[in-house]
Amino acid sequence: MEDQLSRPRLGLAHVLARALIRPASVGMIVFAALALLVSPAVALGVSLALLMLLGFYITRPAIWQEAARQRDREWRSLPPTWTLSDSRLREAVTAIEDGINAVKALLPSVPASVREQLRHIEGNLQGLESCAAELVRRASWLGGFTNVERRDHVRRELERTGELAAKAPADARSPYEAAIRAREEQLRAFEAVEAEREASLAKLARLAAIIESLPHRIATLSLVSADYVNDVRSNFDQALATLERDLQTPQAVIGHVLTDEASPLD
């Protein structure tokens, strides 16, 4: 649980990986590989120089700060779809990414007045993406416990143990009955995990629907703004209020979506 549901700690391996992809390090790695074709001695010298460079990098606070920022960006970002085995998760992540990209592509073309009203939308989208990333991690982790084959195995074992208990002598039934209670408790836990995973998937679908609808709603808002110019203010204000209801601050969005508390998003 620590590895998948908690923010990873910043360790030496993470910092070293960041140092290795810096331009100077990459250049020396390529040069060492080419030098190996000509002279092993030269390649060895370049490799030693690379080790010294890496040692210099990992002692600089700026490198650790850069690695920490990169770790935080990765934690708040959605995972690549190819890393997800569940088709529902892949579809939701794709919809969210497509919606965010569509909004970013649309914003430069909307009227200036609309851009001003939606000036905080990028920050809100980042908050929604961070919330979605948390839900994806949770659903993926819970998915490891909701394998259908494992559940069916537990049910078969429960039935088999019940049959053995029915045939066993009276003085031997107590252990079987304890085993039956353990299997029943396992099935109840299984159902609770499935319910929690389904809740995470439902919340993720809700976020995907909100984000995927934004380009169309922003386009509608842009059209309504033309009426605003002609003093048809009520339509514009109503459309803007509806849009802002779904685009709260990131903290509010994350807090409401990850809990069962009532919110304007409900």
C-alpha positions, 0 to 999 in steps of 0.5 A: 500500500505504501508504494502505490497509494502514498507519495513516493519518498525522494531517494538517491535513486530518483535524484540519480535518475534525474542527474543521468538525463541532464544534457551533460550526462547524456552527452558523456554516456554517448561519447563513452559508448562511441569511445568504446568502439575505438579505445577501451582506455578512452571509454574508461576515462570518460566513464570515470569523468561521468561518475565524477559529474554524477557525484557533483550533481547529487551533492547540489541542492538544486538537483534534489529540488528539481527531482522533488518537483518532478516527483510531485508533477508525476504524482499529480499527473495521470499515468500512461494508459499503457500501464493500466490493465483495466479498460474502464480506467484506460477509457476514463484517463483517455477522456480526461486527457482529451478533454484537458487538451481540447480546453487548452486548444480552445482557450486562445480562440474564445473572446477576451471577455470569456478568457478573463472569466475563465482565467483560473480554469487551468489551475482548476484543470490541474486540480481535477487531474490530480484528483483523477490521478488519485482515483486511478491509483486507488482503483488500480490498487483495489483491482488487485484484490477483486480478481473474479477467479480468486472470488470464485475460488473462495466460494468453491472452498466455502462450499467444499468446507461446508460439505466436509463439515456436514460429513464430519463427526460431531467432535471434528465439526468445530474446526470446519465451522471456524473455517467456514466463518473465515471464508464467509468473512473473506467473501464479505471483505471481498464485496467491500473491496469491490464496492469501494473500487466501484465507487472510485470508478464511478467518481472517476467517470464523473470527473471524466464526464465533467472535463470532457464536456468543458470544450462544448460548454466553453464554446456555448459560453463564447456564443452567449457572450455575443448576446452579452455584448448586446445587453442580454446579460442574464443568459451570459451570467447563467451560463457562466454560473453553471460552468463555475459550479463545476470548476471550483478551486482544486482543493474544493474539487478534490475534497468533495469528489474523494468524500461522500459530503454533499457538494455543488458537483453532486 
